[in-house]
Amino acid sequence: MRNELNFSGGPGALPESVLRHAQQAVVALPETGLSVLGMSHRSSWFREVLDETERNLRALLGIPDGYHVLFTQGGSSLQFSALPMSFLRGCGRTAEYIVSGYWSAKAPQEARLEGDTRIVWDGAPQQYRRLPDAGELHLSPDAAYLHYVSNETVEGVEFSETPGLPDVPLVCDMSSNIASAPLDVSRYHLIYAHAQKNLGPAGVTLVILRDDFLQRAASPLPAMLDYRTHVQARSVYNTPPVFAIYVLMLVTRWLRDEIGGLAAMAALNRAKAQLIYGALDAHPDFFRVHALRPYRSAMNVAFQLPDAATEAQFLHTAAEAGFAGLEGHRSIGGLRISLYNAVTLQAAATLAAWLTEFQRRHG
């Protein structure tokens, strides 16, 4: 298996240039002579890493004034709890959730511990193969917030339109498609994303939080689950994941300097997805894509083959050919191709050709 042919659902591939810089930094940072793994989180060097990472993200994502950028821990799973603890507990209103797949189904389970929670749409009856159309969402103008997951990694469905009502705070888990295309941050009150898809290695979670929304947060809260703690401490309340944040900074440089920004990244991601879906759609009786066509994700392609034996043969021969990470998620089985930012167009073309050849031999 080879790094350049890593199609894992997460942790996902990292750009080659980022890996080279990270490799050097593990031994010794050029700026300090010390390993990044031994750098103090209280050092001036790390403060500049945090500041540059925030500057780069603000520029790439177009984050307006009035938003905090935080680097936290615990992944999306901790955000499932921190969000309702802060903005549902004791507010006297109902939080609304769109359940579109495996990960978004977990979020309301945590919210119910804090207050009234309503699922406004659930894709389970359709096996999470589609997303709600605007007319299917009956939303309350008095909701505490509306929460959704923009891209479901397990089932391979992705929102192409932003849901919600203008006066209801909108919260989104963008863990698996943030920075894959331009984004209107001003539509959201809170965005969160763990890093191990498009942003870097596991260990750090990006939070983008509107200040006027923060003012509504309940009090008191446990320090580590209180967004105000991290705002006041500038993301160093406790020892943060220094290495993960350093690599995140390198990824933002790569997006800015080597890719040319998120519009260019989006064009590459569309081209990669077209190659893979094109190979699969050429033989629909053999490659059975999970998501219905209008809702397909550009990041994750979930599919099945005619039987388990053929899928086992697929994974075996794929590994022999150097491909990695093609197993489907344990919840639905099958196979999955993840096309995160660091997966190159050439890698997608190589896999598309291999898919065609595999079908020719085993179809």
N, C-alpha and C positions, 0 to 999 in steps of 0.2 A: 504494500500500500504506500501511497505517496501523498505528501501534504497538498500538492496541487490538485489531487483528485479526491479531496475530502468533501463529501456531501452530507455530513452529519447534521442532524437536527439540533444539536447543541450539547456541549459546547461546539461551536461551529468553526469553520476555517478562518484563519487570519492571513492578511496579506503577506506576501513573501518579504517585502522590505521591512514590514513591522517585525516579523520574526527575526530578521537579521539584527535589527537594532536592539530588540529585546534580548537576543542571545548575548550580544556584547555587554549589555547593561547588567546581566546576571553576573558576569565576571567582574566588570568594573565600568562604572559610568565615566565617560570622557570628562565630564564637568567636575567630578569629585574624586575619582580614583577608587571609590568604594563600590561594592556590589549594590545594586538597587534593592536586593533582598535584605540588606542591612542598613538601609538609609532611615534615619529617624523621621517620623511623621511630623516632628516639631521643627525640622530643619528649614532654613530659608530656601534650600533647593526644592523641597517638596511643596512649600507654599507656592512657588512659582509654577510647579507642575499643575497644581490645582487651579491656579489663576489662568494659566494658558489653556488648560482643557476647557474651562468655562468660557473663555473668550472664543475659542474655536467653535464650540457648540452653539454659542449665541449667534455667531456669524453664519455657520452652516445651516442651522435650523430657523434662522430669522426670529430668535426669541426676543419679544419686545421688552421695553422697560416695564417694571412692575412685576416681574417674574423672578423668583429665586431659582437658582440651579444648585442642586444638592447631590452629593455623592454618599450614598448610604449603603447598608448591607442587608442581607436577608432575602434578597431576590423579590420577585413578585409575590411570593407566598407571604412575606411579612407585610407587604403593602395591602394585601387582602384584609389584614387586620388593622393596620395603622389608619387606613382611610376611614372606615366606619367609626373607629374609636374617636377620631378627630371630628368628623363631620356628620355623624348620625347620632351618636350618643347624646341623649338628653335634648335633642333639638325639637322634638315633637312632630317631626315630619317623616315621610317614608322615602327610603332610598330605592331607586329603580335600577334593575340590572337586565341587560340583554345576555342571554345564555346561548352562545353560538358554537360551543365546542367544549372539549375536555377541560381547558384551563379556565374559561369564563364560568363554567359550572361550579368551580371551587370558590369563586369570590363571594357569592351570596351566602354560602354556608358560614363564612366568618362574619358577614354583616348581620346575620340574624342574631348573633350573640350581643349586638349593640343596640338594636332597635328594629322598628318595622321595616320590612324589606319586601319588595314586590318584583317578581320576574315579569317583565313586560313582553318578552318573547322568548320562546325556547325551541331550539331546532332539533331537540332529541327525537320527536316523532318522525322527522325526515333523516335521521341518523347524521345530523349535522352536515348535510350535503349542500345546504343553501343558507342564505342570510335573509333577514327580514327586508321587505320592501317598505318604503316610507309609509304607505297606507296601512301596514300591519301593526305599526307601533302606536299604541294608544297611551300617550304619555301625560303625566300630570304636571301642570304649570307650577304646582306647589311642592314638587319633589325636593328632597334634600340634595340630591344629585342623580345623574344618570351615569352608569358605569358600563363600559363595553371593552372588549378585546379587539383590537383592530385587525389582527391576523392570528388565525388559529393554526399553530404549528402541527398539531396532530392530524387534523382532518383536511388541512390545506384549503381553507376558505379565508377570504380577505375582503374587508369592506372597501368599496371604491368611493362611497359617499359618506359624509360625516352625519351621524344621526343626532337627534336631540332637538330641544326647544331653546329659543334665544335666551330666555331668562332663567333657565335651570342650569346649574353648574354641571359641566361635562367633564368626566374623568375617563381616562383611557389607559389601558395596559398596552403599550406599544413595543413590548419586549422583542418581538421577532420581526418587526418591519420598520422600526425607527431608523432614520437616516438612509432609507432605501430610495427615497424620493422626496421632493420638496414638501413642506408641511406648513399649514397655517396654524401656528401655535396659539394665536389669539382666539381661536374657537374654543380653547380648552381652559379649564380651571386647574386641572392637575393631570400631568402625564408622568407615567413611570415606565421604566424599562430596565430589566437586568441586562448585563453586558454581553452574555455569552452567545449572542446570535450575530449582531452586526457591529457591536461596539468594542469588543475586547474579550478577555478571559472572564470566567466566573469569579465572583467575589465582590463586585461593585454593582450598585443599582443607581441609575440616574433618575432623579426626581426633578420635574419642572413644575413649579407651584406658583400660582398667582397670589400676590400679596393680599389683595382684598378678600380672597377666599380663606387664606390663612387666618385672618382676623376672626373668622367664625369658629375656629377650632375649640373643642371642649377643653375644660381644665378642671382639675389637674389630670395629667396623664403620665404614665411611666416615661422616664426621660428618653429612652431609646426609641420609643414609639411616638414621640412628640416632634412634629416637624419643626416647631420653634426651637427645640434644642439644637438641631443641626443648622438651622439658619444662624442662630446666635454664635455657635462655635465654628461657623464657616467650614463645616464638614469634618472637623477634627475633634469632636466631643470625646470620642474614644479613639483607639488606634485604628485608622482606616486601612483598607487593603492597598498598601502603597504600590505594589507591583501591578495590580490590576488597573489602578488609576493611571499609572505611568503608561501602560500599554494602550489604554483608552486614549490618552493624549496622542500617542503615536498614530493611532487609527484616525483621529481627527486631522492630523497633519496629512496623512495619506489621502483622505477624502478631499482635502483642500488642494494639495499640491500635485498629486499624481492623477487623481480622477478629475479634478476640476469642479467640484461641487456636486450638489445633490441632483440637479437637473441632468448632468452627465451620468451620474450613478443610476438614475431612473432609466435612462435610455439603455444602458448596459443591462440592467435587470430585466427590462422588457425583452431585449434580444435573447437573453439566456432562457427566459421562460418560453419564448416562442420556439426555440430549438427543441426543448424537452417536450413540451406539449405537442409539438408537431410530430415528433417521433412516436409518441404514444397514441395520438389520434389517428395516425395512419393505419393502426391495427386495433380498433376499439374492442374487438371480441377477445383479443389477447391481453392488451393492457387496459385495465378497467379503472379509469380515474375516479376517485371518490367524489370530488366536488363537482357539482353541476357547472356547466361552462360559464355562465355569467358571474359566478362567485369565486372562480379559481384564484388561488394565491400565486403571486409572482415569487414568493419566498419558499414555499413548501408544496411539493407535489406528492400527494398520497395516492397510491394505486394498488391494485391487486392483479395477480395472474390467475389463470384458470383453476389452479389447484395448489395445495401446499407443497407437493413434491416439486412442481416447477418453480415455485418461489424459493425453495431450498437450493435448487440447482442454480437459480439466478444469483443468489448471494454467494454461493461457492465460486462460481466462475467470475463474478464481479471482483471478488477479492483476489483471485489469481491474476486478473487483468490490472490490478492496482487501485481499484476503486474502494472507497471506505464510506461507512455511515449510511448505507442504503436500507437498513432494517426499518420497518414500520414501528410506530409506537405500540407499546404493549397493550394499550387499551383497545386498539382496533386491528392490530396485526398488519399483515400485508407488507408493503414496501413504501419507502419515502425518499424523495430526492429534495434536499434543501439547497437553495440557490442564494444564500446570503451574499452580502456585498463582496466578500473576499473571494468567492468562487469566480474564476475568470471566464470570459466568453469562450476561450479556447477549451477550458475544462468542460464547459457545458456542451460544446460541439463534439468533443471526444466521447462524452457519455451518450449523446444523442445517436452518434454513429454506432456505438456499441449496442445500444438498445435495439436498433434496427437489425443488427447482425444477430443478436440473441433471438429475436423473434423469427428470423429466417431459419435458424437452426432448430428451434424448439416449438415453433408455432404450429 
